[in-house]
Amino acid sequence: MEIHEIRPGMSCMTREGAAYVLEVDRQSLLVLLQREDETIPVQVRSDEILAPLE
């Protein structure tokens, strides 16, 4: 997905599974995610987000 399509509060799909977007840093193209199966948020590049979840 493009960085401008990613918004805090949206659910999305990554290579590792479903996740919830906590923060988006448009300048550095980084996204802070909370994955369903992990307790600690992780930071990923925006191009690692595959699609939004409906």
Summary of the structure (lengths in Angstrom):
residues: 54
radius of gyration: 9.6
end to end distance: 14.6
largest distance: 28.0
contacts: 143
relative contact order: 0.33
helix: 11%
strand: 50%
